[in-house]
């Protein structure tokens, strides 16, 4: 038994042009072929409550760009070819000489490198096409890192680029963001293989011993066949085929996703590794018979549902993406994203699975951000299952089927997230699902679809909560993006409801009936923990150590992973035990079926700032509390 457990905890994989996975290691390969309601009002208010929610690229009035090329200006990028050794990211130097500098000059990164209006179609034949109709992927002001630029006209920039399946160019604009004038364009640069398979992300399949590997490449199925090669280290490897999906521009719901924010997302490949033991590699086989491989990665397969072993879970929401090159447009939007990412990378040996409960990349219709986000979290998502939930910034769009009719997704209406990230849902357009990890059972709800009594999702939630065997899986976790339970964030406090409107009206009876241990939420960008609570009343006076019958569910807001922070209501409700206005995440550790440790850690130092323990026996879960048990009889 000890031998098999050891095998199950050591997997690796690598990716290439043919998706291949090796058991306990995997590589991605390509094999080439030879031949208006309350909901809408609330959502709108959330969308505009803070200027920081505005996507930085949306501040560029790209359609107003005019041509003002000057031969006297020089802008040069080097090196010309990136990733000679298979790297999927690289640093580029951009040297700028401008005899007529100004304070509002800025340098933008474009991909593909040719970015004028000939690369896209006019929306209206009666309107003259603008010179530019595509947004850059990021930018810096020309005086960034050199305050003397406005006098000398000289600066040297460092940009970090990732492989996004196309070449790059750099452009100098004057006139600021509101009245851009294109002054000069650099030479083109490119990765050695722009189509290479990149950014693998693991996720649970629908079976306990099934892992999915999803990755991105520039290879269509007409060019190459994707597969994963995987197997135990030192043993014979096998290959599993991968399915391929892509996204058409017209499958998105609105601007900017369909217009200036469009960026070809390439091809998304997913392979299902079944009957795991663990370890994997990804690759592609070209029509010539040659292979293109990715890096090699390692991962640990999941324990059998109910298995009694040390199990550690990370939970957070609202991460977003950062820019390591200091591109200033993201400094206020997602200021904690890199600290949280780096802390989780540093702590990788100490946890087993991640739940990112909504608001993933905050791309908001600027599609290139998704590549940058998947690159950012790759060290995590390629090593442990990276399970996601749907948030307003992935899904919400008017007349698209979302419960909230705001515009927070920027026209993506769920299409990008549903394609790039696998979840074991019956229908990925309905982003609710259940999954197991040993002694944990997770019910992941989709707060962007109706959850109220009588709906399809409500029936799913009750079935998910009711179907778990608490003797084998004592730790029952509910999660959704919006706070359907309790939050003393400022705007909820001003309303007096302290939750998403209609949030807990129907669900609290299910949480109580099925004895949910902890309910997690994002959306609110801070951290807060409640007492065990039912119907606005604390049902347990303990704060840090719970034993025996708990009587209610603990509600936790963990939405402070990276996006700009949200303030608390001045008054502190009686049920709010701990609040923190800082970036951080939660870690759950199940030592066995009787002992659970909860820790809230700050991203800046990884230290624990709030914690509690639960110690109990199976009989404590069975014990009746208010509204948790059905009728009984004295009949023998």
C-alpha positions in Angstrom: 0.0 0.0 0.0 2.8 2.4 0.9 4.4 1.7 -2.5 1.3 2.6 -4.5 0.8 5.8 -2.5 4.3 6.8 -3.4 3.6 6.2 -7.1 0.5 8.3 -6.9 2.3 11.3 -5.6 5.0 11.7 -8.3 3.9 12.9 -11.8 5.5 14.9 -14.5 4.6 16.1 -17.9 6.0 18.2 -20.8 4.3 19.8 -23.8 5.3 20.1 -27.5 3.6 20.3 -30.8 2.0 16.9 -30.2 0.2 16.7 -27.0 1.6 13.7 -25.2 1.2 12.9 -21.5 3.3 10.5 -19.5 1.9 8.8 -16.5 3.2 10.9 -13.6 4.9 13.0 -16.2 3.4 14.6 -19.2 4.4 16.4 -22.4 2.1 18.1 -24.9 2.5 17.1 -28.5 1.2 18.0 -31.9 1.1 15.2 -34.6 0.8 16.8 -38.0 -1.6 15.3 -40.5 -0.3 14.1 -43.8 -3.1 14.9 -46.0 -33.9 45.6 -16.3 -34.3 44.0 -12.9 -32.8 44.2 -9.4 -30.0 42.0 -10.7 -29.2 44.4 -13.5 -29.3 47.5 -11.3 -27.0 45.9 -8.7 -24.5 44.7 -11.4 -24.3 48.1 -13.0 -23.6 49.8 -9.8 -20.8 47.3 -9.1 -19.3 47.9 -12.5 -18.9 51.7 -12.1 -18.4 51.9 -8.3 -14.7 52.5 -8.8 -12.7 54.0 -11.6 -10.1 51.4 -10.9 -12.4 48.8 -12.4 -11.9 50.4 -15.8 -9.6 48.3 -18.0 -6.4 50.3 -18.7 -6.5 49.6 -22.5 -10.1 51.0 -22.6 -8.6 54.4 -21.8 -7.0 54.5 -25.3 -9.2 56.1 -27.9 -7.8 53.9 -30.6 -10.3 54.8 -33.3 -9.1 58.4 -33.1 -5.6 57.5 -34.0 -4.1 59.7 -36.7 -0.9 59.2 -38.7 2.0 61.5 -37.8 5.1 59.5 -38.9 8.4 61.2 -38.5 11.6 59.9 -40.1 13.7 61.6 -37.5 12.4 59.2 -34.8 14.1 55.9 -34.2 12.6 53.0 -32.3 14.4 49.7 -32.4 13.7 46.4 -30.6 16.1 43.6 -29.9 16.8 40.7 -30.0 15.0 39.8 -33.2 14.3 36.2 -32.4 13.1 35.1 -28.9 13.0 31.7 -27.2 15.8 29.9 -29.1 15.8 27.3 -26.3 12.1 26.8 -26.2 11.3 29.5 -23.7 7.8 30.9 -23.8 8.7 34.3 -22.4 11.6 36.7 -23.0 12.8 40.2 -22.2 13.1 42.7 -25.0 15.0 46.0 -25.1 13.4 48.9 -27.0 15.7 51.9 -27.7 13.9 55.2 -28.5 15.4 58.4 -29.9 12.9 61.2 -30.5 14.1 64.8 -31.4 10.7 66.2 -30.4 9.7 64.6 -27.2 6.7 65.4 -25.0 5.3 64.4 -21.6 2.4 62.5 -23.1 4.4 60.3 -25.5 3.8 56.5 -25.0 5.1 53.3 -26.4 2.7 50.4 -27.2 3.3 46.7 -27.8 1.3 45.3 -30.7 0.8 41.7 -31.8 0.5 40.8 -34.6 3.2 43.3 -35.6 1.2 44.7 -38.5 -1.6 46.5 -36.8 -3.2 49.1 -39.2 -6.8 48.9 -40.3 -6.0 46.5 -43.2 -5.9 43.8 -40.5 -9.5 44.1 -39.6 -12.9 44.7 -41.1 -14.9 48.0 -40.8 -18.1 47.6 -38.7 -20.1 50.0 -40.9 -19.6 50.4 -44.7 -20.9 54.0 -44.5 -18.2 55.0 -42.0 -14.6 55.4 -43.2 -12.3 52.9 -41.6 -10.1 54.3 -38.8 -6.4 54.0 -39.2 -6.2 51.7 -36.2 -8.9 49.3 -35.1 -7.0 47.0 -32.7 -5.7 47.7 -29.2 -2.1 47.2 -28.2 -1.5 44.4 -25.7 0.2 46.8 -23.2 2.1 50.1 -23.1 4.4 52.4 -21.1 4.7 56.1 -21.1 7.9 57.2 -22.8 9.2 58.9 -19.7 8.8 55.6 -17.7 12.0 55.0 -15.7 13.6 58.1 -17.2 12.3 61.5 -16.2 14.8 63.2 -18.4 13.1 61.8 -21.6 11.0 65.0 -22.2 14.3 66.9 -22.5 16.7 64.4 -24.1 14.2 62.4 -26.2 16.1 59.3 -25.4 15.1 56.2 -23.4 15.7 52.5 -23.3 12.8 50.2 -22.2 12.6 46.6 -21.0 9.5 44.8 -22.0 8.7 41.2 -21.0 6.9 39.3 -23.8 5.2 35.9 -23.8 4.6 33.7 -26.8 1.2 34.7 -28.1 1.4 32.9 -31.6 2.3 36.1 -33.6 5.1 38.5 -34.1 5.5 41.8 -32.2 6.2 45.5 -33.0 6.5 48.6 -30.8 5.0 51.9 -31.7 5.6 55.5 -30.4 2.5 57.7 -30.0 2.2 61.3 -29.1 -1.0 63.1 -28.0 -1.6 61.0 -25.0 -4.3 58.2 -24.8 -7.2 60.4 -25.8 -5.8 61.8 -29.0 -3.2 59.3 -30.2 -0.9 60.2 -33.1 1.3 57.4 -34.5 4.8 58.7 -34.8 7.0 55.7 -35.4 7.0 51.9 -35.6 9.8 49.5 -34.7 11.2 46.5 -36.5 9.3 43.2 -36.1 10.5 40.5 -33.6 9.2 37.0 -33.0 9.5 33.8 -31.0 11.5 31.1 -32.7 8.3 28.9 -32.8 5.2 31.2 -32.3 2.9 28.2 -32.6 4.5 26.1 -29.8 2.3 24.5 -27.2 2.3 26.6 -24.0 0.7 27.3 -20.7 -0.6 23.9 -19.6 -3.3 23.9 -16.9 -4.5 20.9 -14.9 -8.0 20.2 -13.7 -10.1 17.4 -12.3 -12.1 15.3 -14.8 -15.5 13.9 -13.9 -13.9 10.8 -12.3 -11.8 10.8 -9.2 -8.9 9.2 -11.1 -9.1 11.4 -14.2 -7.0 14.5 -14.8 -7.4 16.9 -17.7 -4.5 18.8 -19.2 -5.4 21.8 -21.3 -2.9 23.9 -23.2 -2.7 26.5 -26.0 -0.9 26.4 -29.3 -1.0 27.9 -32.8 -1.6 24.5 -34.5 -4.9 23.7 -36.0 -6.0 20.1 -36.4 -5.3 20.4 -40.2 -1.6 21.0 -39.4 -1.0 18.7 -36.5 -2.5 16.1 -34.2 -2.3 17.0 -30.5 -1.7 14.4 -27.8 -0.2 13.9 -24.3 2.5 11.4 -23.5 2.4 10.4 -19.8 3.5 7.8 -17.4 5.3 6.9 -14.2 8.9 8.0 -14.1 11.1 5.3 -15.4 8.3 3.2 -16.8 6.7 2.9 -20.3 4.7 5.9 -21.3 1.4 6.0 -23.0 -0.2 8.6 -25.3 -3.7 10.2 -24.9 -5.3 12.2 -27.7 -6.5 15.7 -27.2 -9.6 17.5 -28.4 -9.2 20.9 -30.0 -11.4 24.0 -29.7 -11.0 27.5 -31.0 -13.0 30.8 -30.6 -14.3 32.8 -33.5 -14.6 36.6 -33.2 -18.3 36.4 -34.0 -19.0 34.0 -31.2 -18.4 36.8 -28.7 -21.2 39.1 -27.6 -20.0 42.7 -27.9 -17.2 45.3 -27.7 -14.4 45.4 -27.0 -14.1 41.6 -27.3 -15.5 41.7 -30.8 -13.7 44.9 -31.9 -10.6 46.6 -30.6 -10.0 44.0 -27.9 -10.0 41.0 -30.2 -6.8 38.9 -30.3 -6.7 35.5 -32.0 -6.7 33.1 -29.0 -5.2 30.3 -31.0 -6.2 26.7 -30.4 -7.1 25.2 -27.0 -6.4 21.5 -26.6 -7.6 19.2 -23.8 -6.6 15.7 -23.1 -8.2 13.4 -20.5 -5.8 11.2 -18.5 -7.7 8.3 -17.1 -7.0 5.5 -14.6 -4.2 7.6 -13.1 -1.4 6.9 -11.4 0.3 10.2 -12.3 3.1 12.1 -14.6 2.8 13.8 -18.1 4.3 15.5 -21.2 2.7 17.5 -24.1 3.6 17.6 -27.7 2.6 17.8 -31.4 3.5 15.7 -34.4 3.9 17.6 -37.6 2.9 16.3 -41.0 6.6 15.7 -41.7 6.6 13.2 -38.9 8.7 15.5 -36.6 7.7 16.3 -33.0 7.5 19.6 -31.2 7.6 19.2 -27.4 6.9 21.4 -24.6 8.7 21.5 -21.3 8.4 18.6 -18.9 6.1 19.0 -15.9 5.3 17.0 -12.8 2.0 16.6 -10.9 0.4 14.5 -8.2 -2.8 12.6 -8.9 -5.7 13.1 -6.6 -6.5 10.8 -3.7 -9.4 8.5 -3.7 -12.6 10.1 -2.4 -12.5 9.5 1.4 -8.9 8.6 1.5 -7.4 9.4 4.9 -4.2 11.3 4.3 -2.8 14.8 4.6 -4.7 17.0 2.1 -4.2 20.8 1.5 -6.3 23.2 -0.4 -5.8 26.8 -1.5 -8.9 29.1 -2.1 -9.1 32.7 -3.4 -10.9 34.9 -5.9 -10.3 38.0 -8.0 -6.6 37.6 -8.8 -6.1 39.4 -12.2 -2.8 39.8 -13.9 0.3 41.8 -13.2 3.2 43.1 -15.4 6.7 42.2 -14.3 8.1 44.8 -16.7 6.4 47.6 -14.8 4.0 48.5 -17.6 2.2 51.2 -15.7 -1.3 50.7 -16.9 -1.8 47.7 -14.6 -0.3 49.1 -11.5 -3.6 50.2 -9.9 -5.9 47.6 -11.5 -4.5 44.4 -10.1 -1.8 45.6 -7.7 -1.6 42.4 -5.7 -1.7 39.8 -8.5 2.1 39.2 -8.7 2.6 39.0 -4.9 -0.1 36.4 -4.6 1.1 34.4 -7.6 4.7 34.5 -6.4 3.8 33.5 -2.9 1.8 30.5 -4.2 4.7 29.5 -6.5 7.0 29.6 -3.5 4.7 27.5 -1.4 3.9 24.9 -4.1 5.3 21.9 -2.2 2.9 22.7 0.6 -0.5 22.3 -1.1 -2.3 20.0 -3.4 -5.1 21.8 -5.3 -6.2 25.4 -6.0 -9.7 26.8 -6.3 -9.8 30.2 -8.0 -13.5 31.3 -7.4 -14.1 33.7 -10.2 -12.8 36.9 -11.8 -9.7 35.2 -13.2 -7.8 37.5 -15.6 -10.0 40.6 -15.6 -9.4 40.7 -19.4 -12.8 42.5 -19.8 -12.9 41.9 -23.5 -9.1 42.5 -24.2 -8.4 38.9 -25.2 -4.6 39.1 -25.2 -4.8 39.4 -21.4 -5.9 35.7 -21.2 -2.6 34.5 -22.6 -0.7 36.7 -20.2 -2.8 35.4 -17.3 -2.4 31.7 -18.2 1.4 32.4 -18.5 1.4 34.1 -15.1 -0.2 31.1 -13.3 1.4 28.4 -15.3 3.9 27.4 -12.6 0.9 26.7 -10.3 -1.7 25.4 -12.8 0.8 22.9 -14.4 1.7 21.4 -11.0 -1.6 21.1 -9.2 -5.3 21.0 -10.3 -6.4 24.6 -10.9 -10.1 24.6 -10.5 -12.0 27.8 -11.5 -15.5 29.3 -11.0 -17.3 31.9 -13.1 -17.4 35.5 -12.0 -19.0 38.7 -13.4 -15.8 39.6 -15.3 -16.0 36.3 -17.2 -19.7 36.1 -17.8 -21.9 39.1 -17.5 -23.3 40.7 -20.6 -26.9 42.0 -21.5 -29.2 39.5 -23.3 -26.7 36.7 -23.1 -28.3 34.5 -20.5 -26.4 35.8 -17.5 -28.5 36.5 -14.3 -26.9 40.0 -14.1 -27.2 42.2 -17.1 -24.1 44.3 -16.6 -21.2 44.6 -19.1 -18.4 43.5 -16.8 -17.2 40.7 -19.2 -16.4 43.3 -22.0 -18.4 41.2 -24.4 -16.8 37.9 -23.6 -20.1 36.5 -22.2 -18.3 33.5 -20.7 -17.0 32.2 -24.0 -13.3 32.7 -23.3 -13.2 31.2 -19.8 -15.4 28.3 -20.8 -13.0 27.4 -23.6 -9.6 28.0 -21.9 -10.4 26.3 -18.6 -11.9 22.9 -18.2 -14.3 22.2 -15.4 -16.2 18.9 -14.8 -19.6 20.4 -15.4 -22.3 18.8 -17.4 -22.5 21.9 -19.5 -19.5 24.3 -19.4 -21.8 27.2 -20.3 -23.4 26.5 -17.0 -20.4 26.8 -14.8 -21.6 24.8 -11.7 -20.0 21.5 -10.8 -18.9 19.2 -8.0 -15.5 17.6 -7.4 -13.7 15.6 -4.7 -10.3 15.7 -3.2 -9.9 12.9 -0.7 -11.8 13.9 2.5 -13.2 17.1 0.8 -16.3 17.4 -1.2 -16.7 20.7 -3.1 -19.9 22.2 -4.5 -19.0 25.0 -6.9 -21.9 27.3 -7.8 -22.2 29.8 -10.6 -23.4 33.1 -9.2 -23.8 34.6 -12.7 -26.7 32.2 -13.3 -29.9 32.1 -11.2 -29.5 30.0 -8.1 -32.9 30.5 -6.4 -35.3 27.8 -5.4 -36.9 26.0 -8.3 -34.1 26.7 -10.8 -31.9 24.2 -12.5 -28.9 25.4 -10.5 -30.7 25.2 -7.1 -31.5 21.5 -7.9 -27.9 20.9 -8.7 -26.7 22.5 -5.4 -29.1 20.5 -3.3 -28.1 17.3 -5.1 -24.4 18.1 -4.7 -24.8 18.7 -1.0 -27.0 15.7 -0.4 -24.9 13.2 -2.3 -21.8 13.3 -0.2 -21.1 10.5 2.3 -20.0 12.5 5.4 -18.4 9.5 7.1 -15.9 9.2 4.3 -15.8 12.9 3.2 -16.6 14.9 6.4 -15.4 18.3 5.0 -18.2 19.8 2.9 -17.3 23.1 1.1 -19.6 25.4 -0.9 -18.1 28.1 -3.1 -19.4 30.8 -5.5 -18.1 34.1 -6.8 -20.5 36.6 -5.4 -21.1 36.7 -1.6 -24.3 34.7 -1.5 -23.9 34.4 2.3 -22.4 37.3 4.4 -20.1 40.2 3.7 -19.7 43.6 5.5 -18.2 45.2 2.4 -19.1 48.9 2.2 -21.7 48.7 -0.5 -23.5 45.7 1.0 -23.4 47.5 4.4 -25.0 50.6 2.9 -27.8 48.5 1.6 -28.3 46.9 5.0 -28.4 43.4 3.5 -24.8 42.4 4.0 -25.0 40.0 1.1 -25.7 39.8 -2.6 -29.4 40.7 -3.0 -31.5 37.5 -2.9 -28.2 35.7 -2.1 -28.9 33.6 1.0 -32.7 33.7 0.9 -33.1 30.2 -0.4 -29.6 28.8 0.0 -29.2 29.2 3.7 -31.7 26.4 4.3 -29.6 24.0 2.2 -26.4 25.0 3.9 -28.0 24.3 7.3 -29.8 21.1 6.2 -26.7 19.5 4.8 -24.4 20.9 7.4 -22.0 22.8 5.1 -18.8 23.5 7.0 -17.5 26.5 5.1 -18.9 28.7 2.3 -16.3 30.7 0.3 -16.8 33.8 -1.9 -14.9 36.3 -4.0 -16.1 39.4 -5.7 -15.5 41.6 -2.7 -11.9 42.5 -2.7 -10.9 41.9 0.9 -10.9 39.1 3.5 -13.6 38.4 6.1 -14.6 35.5 8.3 -17.9 35.0 10.1 -18.9 32.9 13.1 -20.8 29.7 12.5 -24.1 31.4 11.5 -27.7 30.7 10.6 -30.3 33.3 9.7 -28.1 36.2 10.8 -27.4 34.8 14.2 -24.2 33.3 15.5 -24.9 29.8 16.7 -21.5 29.2 18.3 -19.6 31.5 20.6 -16.1 30.1 19.9 -13.8 32.1 17.6 -10.7 30.0 16.9 -11.4 26.4 18.0 -14.6 24.5 17.1 -15.4 21.1 18.5 -18.4 18.9 18.6 -21.6 20.0 16.9 -21.1 23.3 15.0 -24.7 24.2 14.4 -24.1 26.5 11.5 -21.9 27.4 8.5 -18.8 29.6 8.6 -18.8 32.1 5.7 -15.5 33.4 4.3 -14.9 36.2 1.7 -11.5 35.5 0.1 -11.6 38.0 -2.8 -8.4 39.9 -2.0 -6.0 37.9 -4.2 -4.9 40.7 -6.5 -7.5 43.1 -7.8 -7.7 46.6 -6.2 -9.0 46.3 -2.6 -12.6 47.1 -1.5 -13.4 49.0 1.7 -15.4 47.7 4.6 -18.6 49.2 6.1 -17.7 51.3 9.1 -20.0 49.3 11.5 -18.8 45.8 12.3 -21.7 43.3 12.4 -21.8 40.9 15.4 -21.2 37.9 13.2 -18.0 39.3 11.6 -15.0 37.8 13.5 -12.1 38.9 11.4 -11.7 41.5 8.6 -8.6 42.4 6.7 -8.0 45.1 4.0 -5.0 43.4 2.3 -4.1 40.9 -0.3 -4.2 37.2 0.7 -5.6 33.7 0.3 -6.9 30.8 2.3 -5.4 27.4 3.0 -7.4 24.4 4.3 -5.5 21.5 5.8 -7.3 18.2 6.5 -5.1 16.1 8.8 -7.7 13.3 9.0 -11.5 12.9 9.1 -11.7 14.6 12.5 -9.3 17.5 12.3 -9.2 20.5 10.0 -7.0 23.6 10.0 -8.1 26.9 8.4 -5.5 29.6 7.7 -5.7 33.0 6.1 -2.3 34.1 4.7 -1.2 37.5 3.4 0.4 37.5 0.0 3.2 39.9 1.0 4.9 37.5 3.4 3.0 34.2 3.4 2.4 34.4 7.1 -0.8 33.4 8.9 -3.0 36.3 10.1 -6.2 34.4 11.0 -6.9 30.8 11.7 -9.2 28.3 13.4 -9.5 24.6 13.9 -12.4 22.2 13.7 -12.2 18.9 15.7 -15.2 16.6 15.7 -16.4 13.1 15.2 -18.9 11.6 12.7 -21.7 11.6 15.3 -21.3 15.4 15.6 -22.2 15.8 11.9 -25.2 13.5 12.3 -26.5 15.4 15.4 -29.7 17.4 14.8 -29.6 21.2 15.0 -32.2 23.7 14.0 -33.6 23.0 10.5 -31.1 20.2 9.8 -33.0 17.0 10.4 -36.2 15.6 9.1 -39.2 14.4 11.1 -38.7 11.4 13.4 -41.1 8.9 15.0 -41.2 7.1 18.3 -42.6 4.0 16.7 -40.5 0.9 17.2 
